[in-house]
Amino acid sequence: MDLEQEKSLSDYLQILRRRKYTIIVPMLVLLCLSVIVTLALPPLYRSKATILIEQQHIPTDLVKSTVISFADERIRQIEKKLMTIDNVNKIIQKFDVYPKEQNLVNASDLAEQFKEATLLELINADVVTKGKNTKATLAFTLSFDYKNPAIAQKVANELVTLFLDENIRSRTQRAEESTKFLQEEAEKFKLEIQKIETQIAEYKDKYSGSLPELLTSNLSSISRLENSLQQLQLQEKMLEERKINLNNQLVATNPVLIDPGNKNAKIETRASLEAEYKTLLNKYSETHPDVKTLKRKLENYKDEKPGSPEVNINNPAYIQLQSQINLAVVEAKNINQQKSNIAEQLKKLETNVSQTHQVERGYSDLQRDLENHKTKYNELKAKYLEAKLSQNLEVEQKAEKFTLLEPPRLPEKPEKPNRIKILLAGFLFSVAGGLGAGLLAESIDSSIRNYGALTQILGVEPLAVVPYIQNEEDKKRSRRNKINFSILILGLIAGAGFAIHFFYMPIDILISKISDVLLHLF
């Protein structure tokens, strides 16, 4: 048989009356504990500063900053740099934060406790950039929580100062690094340009006659030299004909004036024999009998014969012809020398022309490298000047910067703990604990309290139900319970008012605010 019975509202009210002490005592104990905990928690004061992110004053179309990272990213980077264990412990020692804990925990745990007390919050706003909705960081808050409000303000001031200084230092450092990098790269390209110019100078010196710009001049020189060579050849031919003519005249001329008494006498000299021999060679070959006879005569001829009379050449015509022949010989030598010089020059010019195309490729490569390096050098130089301008922008703080909008103030009331919330939570927990204790006591009690339970046990209803009849003692006890309950309620109300007055807001100010709200609503 199922002994369970659904309980009505009156049954629960009877349980509350019957288990009132079982409910009230744990509830009061828990409520007192929550009040003690609320009062025992140390107050934490928060000193907070608001830092505004100001955009660049000068339009970016005129001067661009070399710092291109986003503001929120830069803020988090600065936070990581400042919140190192060494930096945090310096701040702790400077302001004597956590004096008791310094001897109990190590530096790392102390730094973690400091970081937990430091709060950095970004203030973002929805903006439209290039037709897209994005979030932009407009400002951020930096706060520090500590039990001493004055120290909390000092530490917050120190953190704000470090943030502002680190932002300026990091931005200036980045601008300087960009400027230095571009300057160094420009110097490298300058050295490369000088190196290539030296190579070009050596190349032009090595192939001075085969450079592409000299090709037209070389071809013109070759043409001019060829014309000169043709003229020299023509002069040489004419000179040879002249020499033959002079030799013929010399052979026919007697070197000595003839005695009038002996007109047929003829004096032979080596010069006359040689001239005659050359004349015969021009007409006949060496095997001709006349040539052979004259050759033997030249071989047997002696200019100086002992005891023979000296020949005195005194014919002016003969002497003049011989001088002209000698002059023609000298001219022939000069023409041959000029022909040799022109041939040597032609050979050199032809070699230069033949090498021009090969030299042009190497020369073009060097010129192309030189132009590319000059172009890159000019680009780097222009970028260096822009970076230098951006560096001045950062030094003079005309670029994006952090501006202290609200400095840290001395907190007047604690930020933590929220005693009202703790008291409310303690009250709800105590009520739940008291009710839970009463229901637990009721569930383990097997007493029969009404005829419904008896009917379930016996299976039949009783013939009659006699109600409970109160006597005087019961009435006195009931009055005492009502008085005690009223006192308890008044005590709870007074305790709540006391807590609100001292831990949240004075009662008169709270009543004034509530009245203003009610007047505004109604």
C-alpha positions in Angstrom: 0.0 0.0 0.0 1.3 3.5 -0.9 1.6 5.5 2.3 2.5 8.8 0.6 -0.1 11.5 0.8 -0.2 14.8 -1.1 0.2 17.7 1.3 -2.0 20.8 1.0 -1.1 24.4 1.9 -2.5 24.0 5.3 -0.3 20.9 5.8 2.8 23.0 5.0 1.6 25.7 7.3 1.2 23.2 10.1 4.7 21.9 9.4 6.1 25.5 9.7 4.3 26.0 13.0 5.3 22.6 14.3 9.0 22.9 13.1 9.4 26.6 13.7 12.3 26.2 16.1 14.0 23.7 13.8 13.7 26.2 11.0 14.4 29.5 12.9 17.5 28.3 14.8 19.6 27.2 11.7 18.3 30.2 9.8 19.5 32.6 12.5 22.8 30.8 12.8 23.4 31.0 9.1 22.3 34.6 9.0 24.7 35.5 11.8 27.5 33.7 10.0 26.8 35.6 6.8 26.7 38.9 8.8 30.0 38.1 10.5 31.6 37.1 7.1 30.3 40.3 5.6 31.7 42.5 8.3 35.0 40.5 8.5 35.8 40.9 4.8 38.4 43.7 4.4 37.3 46.6 2.1 39.1 47.0 -1.2 39.3 50.5 -2.7 39.7 51.0 -6.4 41.5 54.0 -7.9 40.8 54.2 -11.6 42.1 56.4 -14.4 40.7 56.9 -17.9 43.2 57.3 -20.8 42.0 58.7 -24.1 43.6 57.5 -27.4 44.0 60.7 -29.5 44.3 60.4 -33.2 47.1 62.0 -35.2 46.8 65.8 -35.4 48.4 66.2 -38.8 46.4 64.5 -41.7 47.9 61.1 -42.7 47.8 62.2 -46.3 50.6 64.7 -45.5 52.7 62.7 -43.0 52.2 59.0 -42.3 53.3 57.4 -39.0 55.7 54.5 -39.1 53.8 52.8 -36.2 51.0 50.9 -37.9 49.8 48.5 -35.1 46.3 48.8 -33.8 45.7 50.7 -30.5 44.3 47.7 -28.6 47.2 45.5 -29.8 49.7 48.2 -28.7 48.0 48.6 -25.3 48.2 44.8 -24.6 51.9 44.8 -25.6 52.6 47.6 -23.2 50.7 45.8 -20.5 52.9 42.7 -21.1 56.1 44.7 -20.9 55.1 46.5 -17.7 53.6 43.6 -15.9 56.8 41.5 -15.7 57.7 40.0 -12.4 60.7 42.4 -12.0 58.7 45.5 -12.8 55.8 44.5 -10.6 58.1 43.8 -7.6 59.8 47.2 -8.0 56.3 48.9 -7.7 55.5 46.7 -4.7 58.7 47.6 -2.9 58.4 51.3 -3.9 55.0 51.7 -2.3 55.3 49.0 0.3 52.3 47.1 -1.1 51.5 43.8 0.7 54.0 44.3 3.6 52.9 41.1 5.4 52.8 38.9 2.3 56.4 39.9 1.2 57.9 37.7 3.9 55.4 34.8 3.4 55.3 34.3 -0.4 57.8 34.4 -3.2 58.2 37.2 -5.8 56.2 35.3 -8.5 53.1 34.7 -6.3 53.3 38.3 -5.1 53.5 39.6 -8.7 50.4 37.4 -9.5 48.5 38.9 -6.6 49.4 42.4 -7.9 48.3 41.5 -11.4 45.0 40.2 -10.1 44.4 43.6 -8.4 45.2 45.5 -11.6 42.5 45.8 -14.1 42.8 47.2 -17.7 39.6 47.5 -19.7 39.3 48.7 -23.3 36.5 51.2 -24.3 35.4 50.3 -27.8 32.9 51.8 -30.2 31.3 50.7 -33.4 32.6 52.7 -36.4 32.2 52.5 -40.1 35.5 52.2 -42.1 35.4 51.8 -45.9 31.8 50.7 -45.7 32.4 48.0 -43.1 31.3 48.0 -39.4 34.3 47.6 -37.2 35.2 48.2 -33.6 37.6 50.9 -32.7 39.4 51.4 -29.4 38.7 55.0 -28.2 40.1 54.8 -24.7 40.9 52.4 -21.9 40.7 52.4 -18.1 43.5 51.4 -15.7 42.7 50.7 -12.1 44.2 49.1 -9.0 42.4 47.6 -6.0 43.9 47.8 -2.5 42.8 48.0 1.1 44.4 51.4 1.6 42.8 54.0 -0.6 45.9 56.3 -0.6 48.2 53.5 -1.7 45.7 52.4 -4.3 45.8 56.0 -5.8 49.6 56.1 -5.7 50.0 52.7 -7.4 47.4 53.7 -10.0 49.2 56.9 -10.7 52.5 55.0 -11.1 50.9 52.6 -13.5 49.4 55.4 -15.6 52.8 57.2 -15.7 54.5 54.0 -16.8 51.9 53.4 -19.5 52.2 56.9 -20.9 56.0 56.8 -20.8 56.2 53.4 -22.3 53.9 54.3 -25.2 56.0 57.4 -26.0 59.2 55.4 -25.7 58.0 52.4 -27.8 56.6 54.7 -30.6 59.7 56.8 -30.7 61.9 53.7 -30.7 59.9 52.1 -33.5 60.2 55.3 -35.6 63.9 55.5 -34.9 64.4 51.9 -35.8 62.5 52.4 -39.1 64.6 55.5 -39.9 67.9 53.7 -39.0 67.0 50.7 -41.1 66.1 52.8 -44.2 69.3 54.8 -43.7 71.5 51.7 -43.5 69.8 50.1 -46.5 70.3 53.3 -48.5 74.0 53.3 -47.5 74.3 49.7 -48.7 72.8 50.6 -52.0 75.1 53.6 -52.2 78.2 51.4 -51.8 76.8 49.0 -54.4 76.3 51.9 -56.8 79.9 53.1 -56.2 81.1 49.5 -56.8 79.2 49.2 -60.0 80.4 52.6 -61.2 84.0 51.4 -60.6 83.3 48.2 -62.5 81.9 50.3 -65.4 84.9 52.5 -65.4 87.3 49.5 -65.4 85.2 47.9 -68.1 85.2 51.0 -70.3 89.0 51.4 -69.8 89.5 47.7 -70.7 87.3 47.9 -73.8 87.8 51.6 -74.5 87.7 51.1 -78.3 84.8 48.6 -78.4 82.1 50.5 -76.6 78.7 50.6 -78.2 78.7 54.4 -78.4 82.0 54.3 -80.4 80.6 51.9 -83.1 79.6 54.6 -85.5 82.9 56.4 -85.0 84.9 53.2 -85.5 83.0 52.4 -88.7 83.6 55.9 -90.0 87.3 55.6 -89.1 87.6 52.3 -91.0 86.0 53.8 -94.1 88.3 56.8 -93.9 91.4 54.6 -93.4 90.4 52.4 -96.3 90.1 55.5 -98.5 93.5 56.6 -97.3 95.0 53.2 -98.1 93.6 53.3 -101.6 95.1 56.7 -102.1 98.5 55.5 -100.8 98.4 52.5 -103.1 97.6 54.8 -106.0 100.5 57.1 -105.0 102.8 54.0 -104.7 101.9 52.9 -108.2 102.5 56.3 -109.6 105.8 56.5 -107.8 106.9 53.2 -109.2 106.1 54.4 -112.7 108.1 57.6 -112.0 111.0 55.6 -110.7 111.1 53.4 -113.9 111.0 56.5 -116.0 113.8 58.2 -114.1 115.9 55.0 -114.3 115.4 54.9 -118.0 116.5 58.5 -118.2 119.5 57.9 -115.9 120.7 55.0 -118.1 120.5 57.2 -121.2 122.4 60.0 -119.5 126.2 60.1 -119.2 127.4 61.0 -115.7 130.5 62.8 -117.0 130.5 65.5 -119.5 131.8 64.2 -122.9 135.0 65.6 -124.4 134.1 67.3 -127.7 136.9 65.5 -129.3 135.5 62.1 -128.4 131.7 62.2 -128.6 131.1 58.5 -128.6 133.0 57.8 -125.3 130.9 56.5 -122.5 131.9 56.0 -118.9 130.2 53.3 -117.1 129.5 53.5 -113.3 127.9 51.2 -110.8 124.8 53.5 -110.7 124.5 53.5 -114.4 124.9 49.8 -114.6 122.3 49.2 -111.8 119.9 51.5 -113.5 120.4 49.8 -116.8 120.0 46.4 -115.1 116.7 47.4 -113.5 115.5 48.7 -116.9 116.3 45.4 -118.6 114.5 43.5 -115.7 111.4 45.5 -116.4 111.5 44.4 -120.0 113.0 40.9 -119.9 113.4 38.0 -117.5 116.5 37.1 -115.6 117.4 34.4 -118.2 117.6 36.8 -121.0 121.2 37.0 -122.5 121.4 40.8 -122.2 120.3 40.6 -118.5 122.8 37.9 -117.7 125.6 39.8 -119.4 124.8 43.0 -117.5 124.6 41.1 -114.2 128.1 39.5 -114.7 129.4 43.0 -115.5 127.9 44.3 -112.1 129.4 41.4 -110.2 132.8 42.0 -111.8 132.6 45.8 -111.4 134.8 47.5 -108.7 134.3 51.1 -107.8 137.8 51.4 -106.4 140.5 49.9 -108.5 144.1 50.4 -107.5 145.9 52.5 -109.9 142.6 53.4 -111.9 141.6 57.0 -112.3 138.7 58.2 -110.2 135.5 59.0 -112.1 134.3 62.5 -111.6 130.5 62.8 -112.2 130.0 66.3 -113.3 126.9 66.0 -115.5 124.1 68.2 -113.9 121.4 66.3 -115.6 122.7 63.0 -114.4 123.0 64.3 -110.8 119.5 65.7 -110.9 118.0 62.4 -112.2 119.9 60.5 -109.5 118.6 62.9 -106.8 115.0 62.5 -108.1 115.5 58.7 -107.9 116.8 58.9 -104.4 113.8 61.1 -103.4 111.4 58.6 -105.0 113.0 55.9 -102.9 112.5 57.9 -99.8 108.9 58.6 -100.7 108.3 54.9 -101.4 109.6 54.1 -97.9 107.3 56.7 -96.4 104.3 55.3 -98.3 105.1 51.8 -97.1 105.4 53.0 -93.5 102.1 54.8 -93.8 100.5 51.7 -95.3 101.8 49.6 -92.4 100.4 52.1 -89.9 97.1 52.2 -91.6 96.9 48.4 -91.8 97.7 48.2 -88.1 95.0 50.8 -87.3 92.5 49.0 -89.6 93.2 45.7 -87.8 92.7 47.3 -84.4 89.5 49.0 -85.5 88.1 45.8 -87.1 88.9 43.9 -83.8 87.1 46.6 -81.8 84.0 46.5 -84.1 83.9 42.7 -84.0 84.0 42.8 -80.1 81.3 45.6 -79.9 78.3 43.4 -79.6 79.9 41.2 -77.0 81.1 44.2 -75.1 77.7 45.8 -75.4 76.0 42.9 -73.6 78.4 43.1 -70.6 78.2 46.9 -70.7 74.3 46.8 -70.8 74.2 44.4 -67.9 76.4 46.8 -65.8 74.3 49.8 -66.8 71.1 48.0 -66.0 72.4 47.0 -62.6 73.5 50.6 -62.0 70.1 52.0 -63.0 68.2 49.5 -60.8 70.4 50.2 -57.9 70.0 54.0 -58.4 66.2 53.6 -58.6 66.1 51.5 -55.4 68.5 54.0 -53.7 66.3 56.9 -54.6 63.2 55.0 -53.3 65.0 54.2 -50.0 66.2 57.8 -49.8 62.7 59.1 -50.2 61.3 56.6 -47.7 64.1 57.6 -45.3 63.1 61.2 -45.5 59.5 60.2 -44.8 60.6 58.1 -41.9 62.6 61.0 -40.6 59.6 63.2 -40.8 57.5 60.5 -39.0 60.2 60.3 -36.3 59.9 64.0 -35.7 56.1 63.5 -35.6 56.6 61.0 -32.8 59.2 63.1 -30.9 56.9 66.1 -31.0 53.9 63.9 -30.0 51.9 65.0 -33.0 51.0 61.4 -33.9 48.5 59.1 -32.2 49.1 59.4 -28.4 47.6 58.5 -25.0 46.1 61.4 -23.1 45.2 61.2 -19.4 41.5 62.0 -19.5 40.7 61.3 -15.8 43.5 60.9 -13.4 43.3 58.3 -10.5 41.3 59.8 -7.6 41.4 58.9 -4.0 38.5 56.4 -3.6 35.9 57.4 -1.0 34.1 54.1 -0.7 35.3 50.6 -1.2 34.7 48.8 -4.5 34.8 45.4 -2.9 33.2 43.5 -1.3 29.5 44.3 -2.1 28.2 43.8 1.3 24.6 44.3 0.3 24.8 41.4 -2.1 26.6 39.3 0.4 24.0 40.0 3.0 21.2 39.3 0.6 22.8 36.1 -0.5 23.4 35.1 3.2 19.8 35.9 4.0 18.5 33.7 1.1 21.0 31.0 2.1 19.9 31.1 5.7 16.2 30.9 4.8 16.9 28.0 2.5 19.0 26.3 5.2 16.3 26.8 7.8 13.5 25.5 5.6 15.7 22.6 4.5 16.4 21.7 8.1 12.6 21.8 8.9 11.7 19.7 5.9 14.4 17.2 6.8 13.2 16.9 10.4 9.6 16.4 9.1 10.7 13.8 6.6 12.4 11.6 9.2 9.5 12.0 11.8 7.0 9.0 11.5 4.3 10.5 13.8 0.7 10.4 12.7 -0.6 14.0 12.6 -4.1 13.8 11.0 -6.8 11.4 10.1 -5.6 11.3 6.5 -2.4 9.5 7.5 -4.4 7.2 9.8 -6.8 6.4 7.0 -3.9 5.4 4.7 -2.4 3.2 7.4 -5.7 1.4 8.4 -7.3 1.5 5.0 -10.6 2.8 6.5 -11.7 6.2 7.6 -12.3 6.9 11.3 -15.9 7.2 12.5 -15.3 10.6 14.0 -12.5 13.3 14.3 -12.1 15.2 17.6 -10.3 18.5 16.9 -7.5 19.8 19.1 -8.8 21.8 22.0 -6.4 24.6 23.2 -6.0 25.3 26.9 -4.7 28.3 28.6 -1.1 27.1 28.4 -1.4 26.7 24.7 -2.7 30.2 24.3 0.1 31.7 26.4 2.7 29.8 24.4 1.1 31.0 21.2 1.3 34.6 22.4 4.9 34.2 23.4 5.7 32.8 20.0 4.0 35.7 18.2 6.0 38.2 20.3 9.2 36.3 19.7 8.5 36.2 16.0 7.8 39.9 15.9 11.0 40.7 17.8 12.9 38.5 15.3 11.4 40.3 12.3 12.1 43.7 13.9 15.7 42.6 14.6 16.1 41.4 11.1 14.7 44.7 9.7 16.9 46.7 12.1 20.0 44.7 11.1 19.3 45.1 7.4 18.8 48.9 8.0 22.1 49.0 9.9 24.0 47.2 7.2 22.5 49.4 4.4 23.3 52.6 6.4 26.9 51.8 7.2 27.9 49.6 4.2 26.0 50.9 1.3 24.3 54.3 1.7 23.0 56.4 4.6 19.3 55.7 5.2 18.2 59.3 4.7 19.9 59.6 1.3 18.5 56.2 0.3 15.0 57.3 1.3 15.4 60.6 -0.6 16.4 58.8 -3.7 13.5 56.3 -3.5 11.1 59.3 -3.0 12.6 61.0 -6.1 12.1 57.8 -8.1 8.5 57.4 -7.0 7.7 61.0 -7.7 9.2 60.7 -11.2 7.2 57.5 -11.8 3.8 58.7 -10.5 
